[in-house]
Amino acid sequence: MQADVSLLGASACGGGRAPDVRGAYTVEDALSRLLARAPCSWRVLGSRSVQIRAAEPHLEEETAIPAVAVSEVLVTATKRVQSTQRLAVAVSAISAEQLAATGAADPGETAGQLAGVLTTNLGPSRDKLILRGLSDGAFTGRSRSTVGTYLDNTPINYNAPDPDLRLVDVERIEVIRGPQGALYGGGSLSGIYRIVTRKPDLARASAQVSASTSWTEDGAPSAAVEGYANLPLFDGAAGLRVAAYHENQGGYLDDINLRRDNVDRTLRYGGRVSMSLQPNDFWTVDLSATVQHLKSDDTHYTTRSAGLQRASQVAEPHGSSIALVAATVRGSWGWGELASSTSLVRHKYSSVYDASSVVDLFTVNGSERAVYSVTTRTEMLVQDLVLTSRGAGRFQWLAGLYGSDTSEDTPATLAARGPVGPLATVYRDDRRDRIFELAAYGEAAVEISPGWTVALGGRAFKISGKTSSDVASERFAPRSFERRAEFSGVSPKISLQWEAAPGDLVYAVISEGYRAGGVNSGGARPLAQTRETFAPDRLRNYELGAKLHAFDGRLVAHSALFYDVWKNIQTDQFRPSGIPYTANVGDARVAGLETELGYRWDMGLSVQANVLVSQTRIIRANPDYAPELTGGLPGAPGLSGGFLAIYQRRVFGDLALRVVGEANYVGRSRVTFDPALAPEMGGYVRAKLSVGLSGRRGEVEVFLTNPANALSDTFAYGNPFSFSQVRQVTPQRPRTIGVTLSTVF
């Protein structure tokens, strides 16, 4: 941090401790002294980057090898390279080594390793991320996502569900909790989930390929293959990196009405190409292109007491395709660093639902079957310009400008048919949205006395939107409208931190988050005038946290108490006809305690545990929505947590044994705000065990998920048209055993 240098691959040095280095040294001299007897080597890649590599192992070395680090992880989620131990914010990170050890392939599989991170379970690319129990409901629609999901510096969701990118060739996962308008121009209500990809290595060519196959009890087999290749170019002045994957998730639900087995199969494939250019010691350019296609043949829910069977009139497939290109240019000087990030995101996702249960609301021709189809096409152009201070002086600052242009087309149709004949469209809504967002954001921090630092920041924004809709219905007269809306404001932030000792920190934060309002459309009949629009909502977060370490850094503890006041909560809901709309339900208070603990032994064992205890309470119901609401927020269990143990030991020569055990618990919660229609869900444990053997050129691993073969209800929703008529449940994937093979070049 003092030299403002990024150490790439620092975990290769293991968990040992070197003597302190004090004095005035060049980067080269300091690294030579620090790593003189460490099991790793280093190489300077440029003015601000150093590559750390593991030294070649010797047969006479001890059999125990360092466990996956659970202490200091350097992150860039705050727009600077910082240690998680020194940030006055609740931030967590999962390293590439831990992702590999646990086999986490998507955001849903990382959630249990992070305190207070939950996901819904509607299906791949259809889920919502939830932080700290700040849930606006289980459904997705027009309201902006409470959690901002980023791929490097690119926001990849607005009001869309999480795109469920497969975590291939990823450097780490970073999660920042609480409103983050002072650090991210796009703002966020409850936090940021950031996927940091591996950048091209400008010095060394490398490649890796891995393949896995698994078998699910009472289900179809699954298979996946993925890999990457890295190639330095122009004598270390540039580098090219390519990653690709193809995955087939076998289904495990049978539809007895359609006479099909394992109907919920999902296919996911994609890749990423990235290129880094370093023309001199002051400028770097990172270019990337990412694409993913996903298709689920059917949904993942069934009905209570049906086990792994369902009986549908029609199949309910879902598809999602996302493509993005990004360019980041960085320039650094003695006093600061400038970063300009430009990105274009195109996301298309579609769903089909059986709407037969409400067909009489849309047609009078005696139809017996109806199919509702909705497709969303989003294009988002984003420009982010940020200037930050360098080094580790007493005064640090950040200033940024953000702009985005988002266009969204959402055609929806309902087609019906009688006992004979083809499907005919009886309802259609062609909706188009255009949203412009401009924001200035920043933060300044000053050390007011030794160990004490105060920071002030915020985000000033202006959001304007235009919505148009054309509705045609068989039963009612057609209608059209076009409306404009504009919102502006300021979201402030203030923090105070005290570093009692290196690595020991106590902090307090007050911050605010904001979501703009919008317009509802659709439905065979128009909504009541009071529900034609929905208003902005705002969240104020009060937080007191501590980050401590002991026993030479072997024990690390992060903990935070938080209290949130959420005004005019936006939520996506469904009318009795199944057509979605967005409403303001009222106000809520959320209080909780989150804790993450980690301990590492020299013998190669590391353990981690996390827990979130929270209480959500509705303090005011909006009478325009409902006179009475459930006591707390839907999808927000009062208790959740996880445990992870990793044991690694050299068994012969360069062969190493790794044993991993992981379990996480999600408590019980309700799925809606409606007390008359609020089925409970949750109260389940997810578990995974794996044993692997690795060497210099490859690894083989055997894994087992859901060893108890539990079929607990993970999500009590699947179809909006029959949700109020039948109890819907989403069972866990049954017991699955698999094997993974990988090799490096």
C-alpha positions in Angstrom: 0.0 0.0 0.0 2.8 2.4 0.8 4.5 1.8 -2.6 1.1 1.7 -4.4 2.0 -1.6 -6.0 -0.4 -4.5 -6.8 1.0 -7.9 -5.7 -0.5 -10.5 -8.1 -0.7 -14.0 -6.7 0.5 -13.1 -3.2 -1.2 -16.2 -1.7 1.5 -18.3 -3.4 3.7 -17.4 -0.4 1.5 -19.4 1.9 0.5 -18.5 5.5 3.9 -18.0 7.1 5.2 -14.7 8.6 8.3 -12.9 7.6 10.4 -10.4 9.7 9.2 -6.8 9.4 10.9 -4.6 6.9 11.4 -1.1 8.1 13.3 1.7 6.4 13.6 3.4 3.0 13.9 0.8 0.2 13.1 0.5 -3.4 10.3 -2.0 -4.2 12.9 -4.5 -5.4 15.1 -4.2 -2.2 12.0 -4.4 0.1 10.7 -7.6 -1.7 14.1 -9.2 -1.6 14.4 -8.7 2.1 10.8 -9.6 2.8 10.8 -12.9 0.8 14.4 -13.9 1.4 13.3 -17.2 3.0 9.8 -17.5 1.8 8.6 -20.4 -0.5 7.9 -18.0 -3.4 9.7 -15.7 -5.9 8.8 -12.4 -7.5 9.1 -10.5 -10.7 8.3 -6.8 -11.5 5.8 -6.5 -14.4 5.6 -2.7 -14.5 5.6 0.4 -12.4 2.7 -0.8 -10.3 2.5 -4.6 -10.6 4.5 -7.4 -9.2 4.0 -11.1 -10.0 4.4 -13.5 -7.0 4.9 -17.2 -7.8 5.3 -20.3 -5.8 8.9 -21.6 -5.7 9.5 -25.1 -7.0 8.8 -27.6 -4.3 11.5 -29.9 -2.9 10.9 -33.5 -1.8 12.5 -32.9 1.6 9.9 -30.1 2.5 7.5 -30.7 5.3 4.4 -32.6 4.5 2.0 -29.9 5.7 1.3 -27.1 3.2 -0.3 -23.8 3.8 -4.0 -23.7 4.0 -6.2 -21.3 2.0 -5.6 -17.9 3.5 -8.4 -16.4 5.6 -6.8 -13.2 6.7 -5.6 -10.3 4.6 -7.0 -10.2 1.1 -6.3 -7.2 -1.1 -9.4 -5.9 -2.8 -10.2 -3.1 -5.3 -13.9 -2.8 -4.7 -13.2 0.6 -3.1 -11.5 1.8 -6.3 -8.0 1.5 -4.6 -5.9 -1.5 -3.7 -6.7 -2.0 -0.1 -6.6 -4.7 2.6 -10.0 -5.9 3.8 -8.6 -5.4 7.4 -8.1 -1.6 6.9 -11.4 -0.6 5.3 -14.1 1.2 7.3 -16.8 -0.8 5.5 -18.1 -4.4 5.8 -16.3 -6.0 2.9 -15.6 -9.7 2.3 -13.6 -11.5 -0.4 -13.3 -15.0 -1.7 -9.9 -15.7 -3.3 -9.3 -17.7 -6.5 -7.8 -20.4 -4.3 -10.9 -20.7 -2.2 -13.1 -20.7 -5.3 -11.1 -23.6 -6.7 -11.1 -25.5 -3.4 -14.8 -25.3 -2.9 -15.7 -25.7 -6.6 -18.0 -22.7 -6.5 -19.2 -22.1 -10.1 -21.7 -19.3 -9.8 -22.8 -16.6 -7.3 -25.4 -18.9 -5.7 -22.6 -21.3 -4.7 -20.6 -18.5 -3.1 -23.4 -17.2 -1.0 -22.9 -19.6 1.9 -19.2 -18.5 2.2 -20.1 -14.9 2.9 -22.0 -13.5 5.9 -25.5 -12.2 5.1 -25.4 -13.1 1.4 -28.5 -15.0 0.2 -30.1 -15.8 -3.1 -33.6 -16.7 -4.2 -33.9 -20.0 -6.0 -36.3 -19.5 -8.9 -33.7 -21.1 -11.3 -30.5 -20.3 -13.1 -30.3 -16.6 -14.3 -33.6 -15.9 -12.6 -32.5 -15.2 -9.0 -32.0 -12.2 -6.8 -29.1 -11.5 -4.6 -30.0 -10.3 -1.1 -27.6 -8.7 1.5 -28.3 -8.4 5.2 -31.9 -9.3 4.9 -32.7 -6.1 2.9 -35.2 -7.9 0.7 -37.8 -6.0 -1.3 -39.6 -9.3 -2.1 -38.9 -12.6 -3.9 -40.0 -11.5 -7.4 -38.2 -9.5 -10.0 -39.8 -6.8 -12.2 -39.5 -3.0 -12.6 -37.8 -2.0 -9.4 -34.0 -1.7 -9.5 -32.0 -4.5 -7.9 -31.0 -3.7 -4.4 -27.6 -5.3 -5.0 -25.4 -4.0 -7.8 -23.7 -6.9 -9.6 -20.4 -6.0 -11.4 -18.0 -7.8 -13.7 -14.8 -6.0 -13.0 -15.9 -2.3 -13.5 -19.0 -3.1 -15.5 -22.5 -3.1 -13.9 -24.4 -6.1 -15.4 -27.8 -5.7 -13.9 -30.3 -2.9 -13.5 -33.7 -4.3 -12.7 -32.8 -7.7 -14.2 -32.2 -10.8 -12.2 -28.7 -11.9 -11.6 -27.3 -13.2 -15.0 -25.7 -16.1 -13.2 -22.3 -15.9 -14.9 -20.2 -19.0 -14.5 -17.1 -18.2 -12.4 -14.4 -19.3 -14.8 -10.8 -17.8 -14.6 -11.8 -15.5 -11.7 -9.3 -13.8 -9.4 -11.7 -13.2 -6.5 -15.2 -12.3 -5.5 -15.7 -9.0 -3.5 -18.8 -8.1 -1.5 -19.4 -4.7 0.0 -22.4 -4.3 2.3 -24.5 -1.2 2.8 -25.2 1.7 0.4 -22.2 2.5 -1.8 -23.1 5.7 -3.6 -19.8 7.3 -2.5 -17.8 4.7 -4.3 -20.0 3.7 -7.3 -21.7 6.2 -9.5 -24.5 3.7 -10.3 -25.3 3.6 -6.6 -26.7 0.6 -4.7 -29.2 0.2 -2.0 -27.8 -2.7 0.0 -24.4 -3.4 -1.4 -22.1 -4.5 -4.3 -21.4 -8.1 -5.5 -18.3 -7.8 -7.7 -16.6 -10.5 -9.9 -13.0 -9.7 -10.5 -11.6 -11.6 -13.5 -8.0 -12.7 -13.9 -6.1 -10.3 -16.2 -3.5 -11.3 -18.8 -0.1 -12.2 -17.5 2.4 -10.2 -19.6 5.3 -12.4 -18.6 4.4 -16.1 -18.8 2.3 -18.3 -21.1 0.0 -20.7 -19.4 -3.2 -22.7 -19.9 -5.5 -25.0 -17.9 -8.4 -27.3 -18.8 -10.8 -29.0 -16.4 -13.7 -31.3 -17.0 -16.3 -32.7 -14.5 -19.1 -35.1 -14.6 -21.7 -35.9 -11.9 -24.6 -38.2 -11.2 -27.8 -37.0 -9.4 -30.0 -39.5 -7.6 -33.3 -39.9 -9.4 -32.0 -37.4 -12.0 -30.0 -37.0 -15.2 -26.2 -36.8 -15.2 -24.4 -33.5 -15.5 -21.1 -32.5 -17.2 -19.0 -29.4 -17.6 -15.7 -28.4 -19.3 -13.9 -25.2 -18.9 -10.4 -23.7 -19.5 -8.2 -20.7 -20.2 -5.1 -19.9 -22.1 -2.7 -16.9 -21.5 -0.2 -15.6 -24.1 2.3 -12.7 -23.6 2.7 -10.5 -26.6 5.3 -8.0 -27.8 8.0 -8.8 -25.3 5.9 -8.3 -22.3 4.2 -5.1 -23.5 0.8 -6.8 -23.9 -1.0 -10.0 -23.1 -4.0 -12.0 -24.3 -6.2 -14.3 -22.2 -9.0 -16.5 -23.4 -11.5 -18.4 -21.2 -14.4 -20.6 -22.3 -16.8 -23.1 -20.8 -19.7 -25.4 -21.6 -22.0 -26.9 -18.9 -25.0 -29.2 -19.0 -26.9 -29.4 -15.7 -29.0 -32.5 -15.7 -32.6 -32.2 -14.6 -34.2 -34.0 -11.7 -38.0 -33.2 -11.9 -40.4 -35.4 -13.8 -43.6 -34.0 -15.4 -46.2 -36.8 -15.2 -48.8 -34.8 -17.3 -46.4 -34.1 -20.1 -44.8 -37.6 -19.7 -41.3 -36.2 -19.6 -38.5 -37.1 -17.2 -35.8 -34.7 -15.8 -37.5 -31.8 -17.5 -35.5 -29.0 -15.7 -32.3 -29.5 -17.6 -30.1 -26.3 -18.0 -27.5 -25.6 -20.7 -24.9 -22.9 -20.0 -22.0 -21.9 -22.2 -19.9 -18.9 -22.9 -16.4 -17.3 -22.7 -14.3 -14.2 -22.3 -11.5 -12.7 -24.2 -9.3 -10.1 -22.5 -6.2 -8.1 -23.6 -3.9 -5.9 -21.6 -1.6 -3.3 -23.0 1.2 -1.5 -21.2 2.8 0.9 -23.6 4.9 2.5 -20.8 5.2 2.7 -17.1 2.4 5.2 -16.7 -0.5 3.9 -18.8 -2.3 0.6 -19.1 -5.3 -0.5 -21.2 -7.5 -3.4 -20.4 -10.0 -4.7 -23.1 -12.5 -7.5 -22.7 -15.4 -9.1 -24.3 -17.7 -11.5 -22.4 -20.6 -13.6 -23.6 -22.9 -16.3 -22.0 -25.9 -18.2 -23.2 -28.2 -20.1 -20.8 -31.3 -22.1 -21.5 -33.5 -24.0 -19.0 -35.9 -26.5 -20.6 -38.4 -26.1 -17.7 -38.8 -24.5 -14.3 -37.5 -25.9 -11.0 -40.6 -25.8 -8.9 -43.2 -28.4 -8.0 -46.1 -28.5 -5.6 -46.3 -29.6 -1.9 -46.3 -33.3 -1.3 -45.4 -34.0 -5.0 -41.8 -34.8 -4.3 -39.8 -34.6 -7.5 -42.8 -34.7 -9.7 -45.1 -32.1 -11.3 -48.1 -32.0 -13.6 -48.1 -29.0 -16.0 -50.3 -28.2 -19.0 -47.2 -26.8 -20.9 -43.5 -26.6 -20.4 -42.1 -23.4 -18.9 -38.7 -22.8 -20.4 -36.4 -19.9 -19.6 -33.5 -18.4 -21.6 -30.9 -15.8 -20.9 -28.1 -14.3 -23.1 -25.7 -11.6 -22.0 -22.9 -10.0 -24.0 -20.7 -7.1 -23.0 -17.6 -5.3 -24.1 -15.5 -3.1 -21.8 -12.4 -0.9 -22.1 -10.5 0.5 -19.1 -7.7 3.0 -19.5 -5.5 3.8 -16.4 -2.9 6.4 -16.0 -0.9 7.0 -12.9 1.3 9.9 -11.7 3.0 10.6 -8.5 0.0 12.3 -6.9 -2.9 10.3 -8.4 -4.4 7.8 -10.7 -7.1 8.2 -13.4 -9.3 5.4 -14.6 -11.8 5.6 -17.4 -14.1 2.6 -17.9 -16.5 2.3 -20.9 -18.8 -0.6 -21.3 -21.7 -1.8 -23.4 -24.0 -4.5 -22.0 -26.7 -6.4 -23.9 -28.9 -8.7 -21.9 -31.9 -10.7 -23.2 -33.9 -13.0 -21.1 -37.3 -14.6 -21.6 -39.7 -16.9 -19.7 -42.8 -18.9 -20.5 -45.5 -19.7 -17.9 -48.6 -21.9 -17.9 -51.4 -19.3 -17.6 -54.3 -21.7 -18.0 -55.7 -21.1 -14.5 -56.5 -17.4 -15.4 -57.4 -17.8 -19.1 -61.0 -16.6 -18.4 -59.8 -13.2 -17.4 -58.3 -12.6 -20.8 -60.8 -14.3 -23.3 -64.4 -15.3 -23.5 -64.0 -18.0 -26.2 -64.0 -20.9 -23.8 -60.3 -21.6 -24.0 -58.8 -24.3 -21.8 -55.1 -23.6 -22.1 -53.1 -20.4 -22.1 -49.4 -19.6 -22.3 -47.8 -16.3 -21.1 -44.5 -15.3 -22.7 -42.4 -12.4 -21.8 -39.0 -11.3 -23.2 -36.8 -8.4 -22.0 -34.1 -6.9 -24.2 -31.8 -4.5 -22.3 -28.9 -2.5 -23.7 -26.9 -0.4 -21.3 -24.0 2.0 -22.2 -21.9 3.0 -19.2 -19.1 5.5 -18.8 -17.3 5.8 -15.4 -14.4 8.2 -14.9 -12.7 8.2 -11.5 -9.6 10.0 -10.1 -8.0 8.7 -6.9 -5.1 9.7 -4.7 -2.0 7.4 -4.5 0.0 6.0 -1.7 -0.8 5.7 2.0 -0.6 9.3 3.1 -2.7 11.0 5.8 -5.1 12.5 3.2 -6.8 10.2 0.6 -9.5 11.1 -1.8 -11.6 9.8 -4.7 -13.8 11.7 -7.2 -15.8 10.3 -10.0 -18.3 11.0 -12.8 -20.8 8.4 -13.9 -23.2 8.2 -16.8 -25.4 5.5 -18.2 -28.0 5.2 -21.0 -30.3 2.2 -20.6 -32.9 1.1 -23.1 -35.3 -1.8 -22.5 -37.9 -3.5 -24.6 -40.3 -5.8 -22.9 -43.0 -7.4 -25.2 -45.4 -9.8 -23.3 -48.1 -11.9 -24.8 -50.7 -14.3 -23.6 -52.0 -16.9 -26.1 -54.9 -19.2 -25.6 -56.6 -22.1 -27.3 -59.7 -24.3 -26.9 -60.0 -28.1 -27.1 -58.8 -27.9 -30.7 -56.9 -25.5 -32.9 -53.7 -23.5 -32.5 -52.8 -20.9 -29.9 -54.1 -17.4 -30.6 -52.9 -14.2 -29.0 -55.6 -12.7 -26.8 -53.4 -10.2 -24.9 -50.3 -8.2 -25.7 -48.3 -5.4 -24.0 -45.4 -3.8 -25.9 -43.5 -1.8 -23.4 -40.4 0.4 -24.0 -38.2 2.2 -21.4 -35.3 4.6 -21.8 -33.4 5.7 -18.6 -30.6 8.2 -18.5 -28.5 8.5 -15.3 -25.8 11.0 -14.4 -24.0 11.1 -11.1 -21.0 12.8 -9.4 -19.6 10.8 -6.5 -16.6 10.8 -4.2 -15.1 10.5 -0.8 -12.3 12.3 1.1 -10.6 10.8 4.2 -8.1 12.5 6.5 -6.2 11.1 9.5 -7.1 13.6 12.2 -4.7 12.0 14.7 -2.6 8.9 14.9 -4.9 6.0 14.2 -8.0 8.1 13.8 -9.5 8.8 10.3 -12.7 10.5 9.3 -14.2 10.3 5.9 -17.0 12.3 4.1 -18.5 11.4 0.8 -21.7 11.0 -1.2 -23.4 10.8 -4.6 -25.3 13.5 -6.3 -27.5 12.1 -9.1 -30.1 12.9 -11.7 -32.2 10.2 -13.3 -34.7 10.7 -16.1 -36.8 8.1 -17.8 -39.4 7.7 -20.6 -41.9 4.8 -20.7 -44.3 4.0 -23.5 -46.7 1.1 -23.7 -49.3 -0.3 -26.2 -51.8 -2.8 -24.8 -54.2 -4.9 -26.9 -56.7 -7.3 -25.3 -59.5 -9.5 -26.7 -61.9 -8.5 -23.9 -61.2 -4.8 -23.5 -60.4 -1.8 -25.6 -56.8 -1.2 -26.6 -54.9 1.6 -24.9 -51.5 3.4 -25.2 -49.5 5.9 -23.2 -46.2 7.6 -23.0 -44.9 9.2 -19.7 -41.7 10.9 -18.6 -40.3 11.1 -15.1 -37.3 12.7 -13.5 -35.6 12.2 -10.1 -32.6 13.8 -8.5 -31.0 14.0 -5.1 -28.0 13.4 -2.9 -27.0 10.3 -0.9 -24.4 11.2 1.7 -21.9 9.1 3.7 -19.8 9.7 6.7 -17.4 7.3 8.5 -15.0 7.3 11.5 -12.4 4.7 12.0 -9.8 3.9 14.7 -6.9 1.6 13.9 -5.9 0.5 17.4 -3.0 -1.6 16.0 -2.0 -2.8 12.5 -4.8 -5.0 11.4 -7.2 -4.1 14.3 -9.9 -1.6 13.3 -13.1 -0.2 14.8 -15.3 1.9 12.6 -18.7 3.6 12.4 -20.6 4.5 9.2 -23.8 6.3 8.3 -24.7 6.0 4.6 -27.8 6.3 2.4 -29.1 4.5 -0.7 -31.8 5.5 -3.2 -33.8 4.0 -6.0 -35.8 6.1 -8.5 -39.5 5.6 -9.1 -41.2 4.5 -12.3 -44.4 3.7 -14.2 -46.5 0.5 -14.4 -48.2 -0.8 -17.5 -49.9 -3.8 -18.8 -52.9 -5.9 -17.7 -56.1 -6.5 -19.6 -57.6 -3.8 -17.4 -55.6 -0.8 -16.3 -54.5 -0.4 -12.7 -56.2 2.0 -10.3 -54.8 5.5 -10.7 -52.9 5.4 -7.4 -51.0 2.4 -8.7 -50.1 3.6 -12.2 -46.8 4.9 -10.8 -44.4 3.9 -8.0 -42.4 6.4 -6.0 -38.7 6.3 -5.1 -37.5 4.6 -1.9 -34.6 5.5 0.3 -32.5 3.5 2.9 -30.4 4.9 5.7 -27.8 2.6 7.1 -26.2 3.0 10.6 -23.3 0.6 11.2 -20.7 -0.1 13.9 -18.0 -2.6 13.0 -14.7 -4.2 14.2 -11.9 -6.1 12.4 -9.5 -7.9 14.7 -6.7 -10.4 14.4 -4.7 -12.5 16.9 -2.1 -15.2 17.2 0.2 -13.7 14.5 -2.8 -13.3 12.1 -4.0 -16.9 12.4 -7.3 -15.7 13.8 -9.2 -13.1 12.0 -12.6 -11.7 13.0 -14.9 -9.3 11.2 -18.1 -8.2 12.8 -20.7 -5.5 12.2 -23.8 -4.3 14.0 -26.2 -2.5 11.6 -29.5 -0.7 11.8 -31.4 0.3 8.6 -34.4 2.5 8.1 -36.1 1.8 4.8 -38.7 4.3 3.6 -41.4 3.7 1.0 -40.1 0.2 0.0 -40.5 -0.7 -3.7 -41.6 -4.2 -4.4 -42.5 -6.2 -7.5 -45.8 -8.0 -7.1 -48.5 -9.7 -9.2 -52.1 -8.9 -9.8 -54.8 -11.6 -9.5 -54.4 -12.1 -13.3 -50.6 -12.9 -12.9 -49.5 -9.7 -14.6 -46.6 -8.0 -12.7 -46.5 -4.5 -11.3 -44.4 -2.5 -8.9 -45.8 -0.9 -5.7 -44.6 1.0 -2.6 -45.6 -1.2 0.4 -44.5 1.0 3.3 -41.6 1.4 5.7 -39.4 -1.1 7.6 -36.6 -1.3 10.1 -33.9 -3.9 9.9 -31.4 -4.6 12.7 -28.8 -7.2 12.7 -25.4 -8.6 13.6 -23.1 -10.2 11.1 -19.8 -12.0 11.9 -17.1 -13.7 9.9 -14.3 -15.8 11.7 -11.3 -17.5 10.3 -8.5 -19.5 11.8 -5.5 -21.2 10.2 -3.2 -23.9 11.6 0.4 -24.6 10.4 -0.6 -28.2 9.8 -2.6 -27.2 6.7 -6.0 -26.8 8.2 -8.1 -23.6 7.9 -11.7 -23.1 9.1 -14.1 -20.3 8.4 -17.5 -19.5 9.9 -20.1 -16.8 9.2 -23.4 -15.9 10.7 -26.1 -13.3 10.2 -28.7 -12.7 12.9 -31.3 -10.1 11.9 -34.8 -8.8 12.6 -36.9 -7.1 10.0 -40.0 -5.3 11.0 -42.7 -3.4 9.0 -43.4 -0.2 10.8 -45.8 1.4 8.4 -48.1 -0.1 5.7 -49.0 1.9 2.7 -52.9 1.8 2.6 -52.9 2.1 -1.2 -51.1 -1.3 -1.3 -52.6 -3.1 1.6 -54.0 -2.2 5.1 -51.9 -4.9 6.7 -48.6 -6.6 5.9 -46.6 -9.5 7.3 -44.5 -8.6 10.3 -41.2 -8.6 8.5 -39.6 -8.5 5.0 -40.2 -11.5 2.8 -37.2 -13.6 1.9 -35.3 -12.4 5.0 -34.7 -15.2 7.5 -33.8 -14.2 11.0 -30.8 -16.6 11.0 -28.4 -17.7 8.3 -24.8 -18.9 8.4 -22.1 -21.0 6.9 -19.0 -23.1 7.8 -16.0 -24.1 5.7 -13.1 -26.3 6.5 -10.1 -26.9 4.2 -7.3 -29.3 5.0 -4.2 -29.6 2.7 -1.2 -31.8 3.2 1.6 -33.1 1.0 1.4 -36.8 0.8 4.3 -37.8 -1.6 6.7 -35.8 -3.5 4.8 -32.9 -5.1 1.4 -34.6 -4.6 -0.9 -32.9 -2.2 -4.1 -34.0 -0.6 -7.0 -31.6 -0.1 -10.2 -32.3 1.9 -13.0 -29.8 1.9 -16.2 -29.7 3.9 -18.8 -27.0 3.5 -22.3 -26.4 5.0 -24.6 -23.4 5.2 -27.9 -22.8 6.8 -30.8 -20.6 5.6 -33.5 -20.0 8.1 -37.3 -19.7 7.6 -38.9 -16.8 6.0 -42.1 -15.9 4.0 -42.3 -15.3 0.3 -44.6 -12.2 0.1 -45.8 -9.2 2.1 -49.4 -10.5 2.0 -50.2 -12.1 5.4 -53.1 -14.1 3.8 -50.8 -15.4 1.1 -47.4 -15.8 2.6 -46.2 -19.4 2.6 -43.1 -20.2 4.6 -39.9 -21.5 3.1 -36.3 -22.2 4.1 -35.1 -23.8 7.3 -32.7 -26.0 5.3 -29.0 -26.9 5.2 -26.8 -27.2 2.1 -23.7 -29.3 2.4 -20.8 -30.4 0.2 -17.8 -32.7 0.7 -14.8 -33.1 -1.6 -11.5 -34.9 -1.6 -8.8 -34.1 -4.1 -5.2 -35.0 -5.1 -3.1 -32.5 -6.9 0.4 -32.3 -8.4 2.4 -30.0 -10.6 0.5 -30.8 -13.8 -3.0 -31.6 -12.7 -5.6 -32.5 -10.1 -8.4 -35.1 -9.6 -11.3 -34.4 -7.2 -14.3 -36.4 -6.1 -17.2 -34.4 -4.6 -20.6 -35.1 -2.9 -23.4 -32.6 -2.6 -26.5 -32.9 -0.5 -25.2 -36.0 1.3 -28.4 -36.4 3.4 -30.5 -36.3 0.2 -32.8 -33.6 1.7 -35.6 -32.2 -0.4 -36.3 -29.1 1.6 -38.2 -26.2 0.2 -35.7 -23.6 -0.9 -38.1 -21.2 -2.6 -41.9 -21.2 -2.3 -42.6 -19.7 -5.7 -42.5 -20.7 -9.4 -45.5 -19.5 -11.4 -47.3 -16.2 -10.9 -50.5 -17.3 -12.5 -51.1 -20.3 -10.1 -49.2 -19.0 -7.1 -52.4 -18.0 -5.2 -54.1 -21.3 -6.0 -51.6 -24.0 -5.2 -48.7 -24.3 -2.8 -45.5 -24.1 -4.8 -42.1 -25.4 -3.6 -38.6 -25.7 -5.0 -36.8 -28.8 -3.7 -33.0 -29.0 -3.4 -31.1 -30.9 -6.0 -31.0 -34.5 -4.7 -27.8 -36.2 -3.6 -25.1 -35.8 -6.3 -21.7 -37.4 -6.6 -19.1 -36.3 -9.2 -15.5 -36.2 -10.3 -13.4 -33.3 -11.7 -10.2 -33.6 -13.6 -7.9 -30.7 -14.5 -4.5 -30.2 -16.0 -2.2 -27.2 -16.4 0.2 -26.4 -19.2 
